[in-house]
Amino acid sequence: MRTDLKVNKPLPIPSDNKTEAFIYGTDFRQAIQVLEAGKQVLVTEFYSNGLSLLNELHIYLNRKFKNKSFQEQRVYRSEYHKLSNLILIEIVDHKLAVKKAPSIGWLEKLYPETSNFLLSFPQVQGLNSAWQWYKNGISIPVLRNKLHPYYGTYFPTRFDHLILFDNWLKHYEGPKKSAIDVGVGCGILSLQMIKHGFQKVFGTDTNPNALIGLTEFMGDTKLSRKIELDFGHLFGKWEKPAELIVFNPPWLPQSSELNKLDEAIYYDKNLFPDFFEEAKQRLLPDGKLVLIFSNLAEITNVTQEHPIKKELAEGGRFKLERCFKKTVKVASKKTTRDSHWRSSEEVELWVLTN
């Protein structure tokens, strides 16, 4: 793996940036009007002031926008993202400069050369959540040990597709000399394959945080000799054919410009055609190509085009061996999102051969 990778992180805003102070007792409507005018607001005194302002922003936007259908939720989230990121908080000596604020180790770990700066409040919330996950670890049903996801690396919060893959690996009887994990992320699929006896896994990712974090997680253990990483699109530098190629692509088509974390969730129009073309060159004659997907885009009417079905019908490169499906657990009743479609959501494991 390249050693010149730079971590993706929120860009620090200079502390002398012109902002309007938001203090306890400030009229929320007035603060939201400032945000809608495209001006920045600085949270002062208490961390909870920022939380209160975000809550009022949610209430305001819920009145302004319908927020029922999948597409309406996208519009709502886009507006919330735009306005909430104008709410700033100050960092001094790698600590939040307000009372009763959480301690966030990323502020020192990611910004060693910048101790005083501003960040948006949602960015700070993201850093705080990511620090808790990184520090405490998360339990994944298909792995023996906890995972400690690095900042800015997508990790799953639902596990149906991982269980589906684990069950397939239990019954896999092919050779286990080498596998390629395209879009390795926080490494779960690679770790599953090693658990099930694969000697070597070659992983790629276009997100440097994923590779930096996974390298740190493996350290100098046996894993670091079994999982080899490369920063690159799709197959990166791995050209040697393998017995197994695994790809857990994004499940939704792109609707706007993507940031690095969004690339784990949304795919552009070239992703699947490019992947299948390159996979054909790197799969051994008797090898298996495994894709983990979902019918989410179809059941939410984002698109009726299924990229794997399209490849099988038109690509002429691969044959379908088997498609396994698993119904997704219904969303928590605590969630505020209208996710009635979950009752018909299925995760899919597609096994293709030459």
C-alpha positions in Angstrom: 0.0 0.0 0.0 1.2 3.5 -0.8 2.7 5.4 2.2 1.8 8.9 0.9 -1.9 8.6 1.5 -3.5 11.7 3.1 -6.5 11.2 5.4 -9.8 12.6 4.3 -11.1 15.0 7.1 -13.2 18.1 7.5 -11.3 21.1 6.3 -10.4 23.4 9.2 -11.9 26.9 9.0 -9.7 29.8 10.1 -10.6 31.0 13.6 -10.9 34.6 12.4 -13.8 33.7 10.0 -16.6 36.2 10.3 -19.6 34.7 12.1 -22.6 35.7 14.2 -22.6 34.4 17.8 -25.4 32.1 18.9 -25.7 32.3 22.7 -28.3 30.9 25.1 -31.5 33.0 24.8 -30.9 33.9 21.1 -34.2 33.8 19.1 -34.1 30.5 17.1 -36.1 32.0 14.2 -33.6 34.8 13.9 -30.7 32.4 13.9 -32.4 30.3 11.2 -33.0 33.4 9.1 -29.3 34.1 9.3 -28.5 30.6 8.1 -31.0 30.9 5.2 -29.2 34.1 4.2 -26.1 31.9 3.8 -24.3 33.4 6.8 -22.4 31.4 9.5 -23.5 31.2 13.1 -21.0 30.4 15.9 -22.1 28.3 18.9 -20.9 29.7 22.2 -21.1 29.0 25.9 -22.5 25.5 26.0 -22.2 22.5 23.6 -26.0 22.0 24.2 -26.7 25.3 22.5 -25.6 23.8 19.2 -27.8 20.7 19.8 -30.8 23.0 20.5 -30.3 25.0 17.4 -30.1 21.8 15.3 -33.3 20.5 16.9 -35.1 23.8 16.0 -33.7 23.6 12.5 -35.2 20.1 12.2 -38.6 21.4 13.4 -38.5 24.3 11.0 -37.7 22.2 8.0 -40.3 19.6 8.9 -42.9 22.3 8.7 -41.4 23.7 5.4 -40.9 20.4 3.5 -42.9 17.2 3.1 -40.8 14.4 4.5 -42.7 11.2 3.7 -41.5 9.5 0.5 -37.9 8.3 -0.1 -37.4 11.2 -2.6 -38.8 13.8 -0.3 -36.5 12.6 2.4 -33.6 13.2 0.1 -34.7 16.8 -0.5 -35.2 17.4 3.2 -31.7 16.0 4.1 -30.1 18.1 1.4 -31.5 21.3 2.8 -30.7 20.3 6.4 -27.1 19.5 5.3 -26.7 22.9 3.7 -28.0 25.0 6.6 -26.7 22.9 9.5 -23.1 23.1 8.1 -23.3 26.9 8.5 -23.4 26.4 12.3 -19.8 26.5 13.5 -18.0 25.7 16.7 -14.5 26.7 17.8 -11.6 24.4 18.6 -8.8 25.7 20.9 -5.8 23.5 21.7 -7.5 20.5 20.1 -10.6 20.9 22.4 -14.0 22.3 21.8 -14.1 25.8 23.2 -17.6 25.5 24.9 -18.7 24.1 28.3 -19.9 20.5 28.8 -18.5 19.4 25.4 -17.4 15.8 24.6 -13.7 15.0 24.4 -12.9 14.0 20.8 -9.5 12.3 20.2 -9.7 12.9 16.4 -9.1 16.6 16.9 -5.6 15.9 17.9 -5.1 12.7 15.8 -6.3 14.2 12.5 -5.0 17.8 13.0 -1.6 17.5 14.6 -0.3 20.7 13.1 -3.5 22.9 13.6 -4.7 23.3 17.2 -7.0 26.4 16.8 -9.7 26.4 14.1 -13.4 26.2 13.4 -15.5 23.3 12.2 -19.2 23.0 11.4 -21.3 21.6 14.3 -22.5 18.5 12.2 -18.8 17.8 11.4 -18.0 17.9 15.1 -21.0 15.6 15.8 -19.6 13.2 13.2 -16.2 13.3 14.7 -17.6 12.6 18.1 -19.6 9.6 17.0 -16.7 8.3 15.0 -14.4 8.6 18.0 -16.8 6.6 20.2 -17.0 3.8 17.6 -13.2 3.9 17.1 -12.4 3.9 20.8 -15.0 1.4 22.0 -15.2 -0.8 18.9 -18.4 -2.3 17.4 -19.5 -5.9 17.5 -20.1 -7.5 14.1 -22.1 -10.8 14.3 -19.9 -12.6 11.7 -16.5 -11.6 13.3 -14.9 -12.9 16.4 -13.4 -9.6 17.5 -14.7 -6.1 17.6 -14.1 -3.7 14.7 -12.6 -0.2 15.4 -13.6 1.7 12.3 -11.4 4.7 11.4 -12.9 8.1 10.8 -14.5 8.6 7.5 -14.8 4.9 6.8 -18.2 3.4 6.0 -19.2 0.5 8.2 -22.6 -1.4 8.3 -25.2 -0.9 10.9 -27.3 -3.8 9.6 -25.8 -7.2 9.1 -28.2 -9.3 7.0 -26.0 -9.1 3.9 -22.9 -10.1 6.0 -24.7 -13.1 7.5 -25.7 -14.1 3.9 -22.1 -13.9 2.8 -20.9 -15.8 5.9 -23.4 -18.6 5.2 -22.2 -18.8 1.6 -18.5 -19.0 2.7 -19.3 -21.9 5.1 -20.5 -24.0 2.1 -17.8 -22.8 -0.4 -15.7 -25.8 -1.5 -13.5 -24.1 -4.1 -9.8 -23.3 -3.7 -8.8 -20.8 -1.1 -5.4 -19.6 -2.3 -6.4 -16.0 -3.2 -9.3 -13.6 -3.3 -9.9 -10.0 -4.3 -12.1 -7.7 -2.2 -13.1 -4.7 -4.3 -13.9 -1.7 -2.1 -12.5 -3.2 1.1 -13.9 -0.5 3.3 -13.4 -1.3 7.0 -12.4 -4.8 6.0 -15.3 -7.0 7.1 -15.6 -9.1 3.9 -11.8 -9.7 3.9 -11.8 -10.6 7.5 -14.7 -13.1 6.9 -12.7 -14.7 4.1 -9.6 -15.1 6.2 -11.8 -16.6 9.0 -13.0 -19.2 6.5 -9.5 -20.2 5.4 -8.5 -18.0 2.5 -4.7 -17.7 2.4 -4.4 -14.3 0.8 -6.9 -11.4 0.2 -6.0 -8.4 -2.0 -8.2 -5.4 -1.1 -8.6 -2.1 -2.9 -10.4 1.2 -2.0 -10.5 4.8 -3.3 -11.0 6.1 0.2 -7.6 6.6 1.9 -9.2 6.5 5.4 -10.3 2.9 4.8 -6.8 1.8 4.0 -5.1 3.9 6.7 -7.6 2.6 9.3 -7.4 -1.1 8.3 -3.6 -0.9 8.2 -3.6 0.5 11.7 -6.2 -2.1 12.9 -4.1 -5.0 11.6 -0.8 -3.6 12.9 2.0 -6.2 12.7 -0.3 -9.2 13.2 -0.7 -12.3 11.0 -3.6 -10.4 9.4 -1.2 -7.8 7.9 0.5 -10.6 6.0 -2.8 -12.2 4.8 -4.6 -9.0 3.7 -2.7 -6.8 1.3 -4.1 -3.4 0.4 -3.9 -1.0 -2.5 -5.2 2.5 -3.0 -7.0 2.5 -6.4 -10.3 2.3 -8.3 -11.9 -1.1 -8.6 -9.0 -3.6 -8.9 -6.2 -1.1 -8.5 -2.8 -2.7 -9.2 -4.1 -6.3 -8.7 -3.9 -7.9 -12.2 -3.2 -11.5 -11.3 -6.4 -13.7 -11.6 -7.9 -15.0 -8.4 -10.2 -17.9 -7.4 -12.8 -15.5 -5.8 -13.7 -11.9 -6.5 -16.0 -10.2 -4.0 -17.7 -6.9 -4.4 -20.2 -5.2 -2.1 -21.0 -2.2 -4.2 -23.2 0.8 -3.4 -26.9 0.0 -3.6 -28.3 3.2 -4.9 -27.6 5.2 -8.1 -26.0 8.5 -7.8 -28.3 11.6 -7.8 -25.7 14.4 -7.1 -22.0 15.0 -6.7 -20.5 12.5 -4.2 -18.2 12.9 -1.3 -15.9 10.0 -0.3 -18.2 8.5 2.3 -21.2 8.8 -0.1 -19.2 6.6 -2.6 -19.9 3.7 -0.3 -23.7 4.3 -0.7 -24.3 5.6 -4.2 -22.9 4.4 -7.6 -22.3 6.3 -10.8 -23.4 5.0 -14.2 -19.9 3.6 -15.1 -19.2 1.6 -12.0 -20.9 -1.7 -12.9 -19.9 -1.8 -16.6 -16.3 -1.0 -15.7 -16.3 -3.5 -12.8 -17.6 -6.4 -14.9 -15.2 -5.7 -17.8 -12.2 -5.7 -15.4 -13.5 -8.7 -13.4 -13.6 -10.8 -16.5 -9.9 -10.4 -16.9 -9.1 -11.3 -13.3 -11.3 -14.3 -12.6 -9.7 -17.7 -12.9 -11.5 -20.1 -15.3 -13.2 -22.0 -12.5 -13.5 -19.0 -10.2 -16.5 -17.4 -8.6 -17.6 -13.8 -8.8 -19.7 -12.8 -5.7 -21.7 -9.6 -5.6 -23.6 -8.5 -2.5 -26.6 -6.2 -3.4 -30.1 -5.2 -2.5 -33.4 -4.4 -4.1 -33.6 -1.1 -2.2 -33.4 1.1 -5.3 -36.2 -0.9 -7.0 -38.7 -0.9 -4.1 -38.1 2.8 -3.4 -38.7 3.7 -7.1 -35.3 5.3 -7.4 -34.7 3.1 -10.5 -36.1 -0.1 -12.0 -32.8 -1.0 -13.5 -30.9 -3.7 -11.7 -27.2 -3.5 -12.7 -26.4 -7.2 -12.1 -29.5 -8.4 -14.0 -28.6 -6.0 -16.8 -25.1 -7.5 -17.0 -26.4 -11.0 -17.1 -28.9 -10.1 -19.8 -26.7 -8.0 -22.0 -23.0 -8.3 -21.0 -22.3 -11.8 -22.3 -19.4 -12.2 -19.9 -20.7 -14.2 -17.0 -23.3 -16.9 -16.2 -25.5 -17.0 -13.1 -24.7 -19.9 -10.8 -27.1 -18.9 -8.0 -28.7 -15.9 -6.3 -29.4 -16.1 -2.6 -31.8 -13.7 -1.0 -32.5 -12.7 2.6 -35.4 -10.5 3.9 -34.1 -7.5 5.9 -35.2 -7.0 9.4 -37.9 -4.3 9.8 -36.5 -1.0 10.9 -36.7 0.0 14.5 -40.0 1.6 15.7 -37.9 4.3 17.3 -36.7 5.7 13.9 -38.4 8.9 12.8 -38.0 8.1 9.1 -40.8 6.7 7.1 -39.3 3.4 6.0 -42.4 1.4 5.2 -40.5 -0.2 2.2 -38.3 -2.1 4.6 -40.9 -4.8 4.9 -40.2 -5.8 1.2 -36.4 -5.1 1.2 -34.1 -8.1 0.5 -30.4 -8.4 0.4 -29.0 -10.4 -2.4 -25.9 -12.5 -2.9 -25.2 -13.2 -6.6 -22.7 -15.9 -7.6 -21.5 -15.6 -11.2 -19.1 -17.8 -13.1 -17.2 -17.5 -16.4 
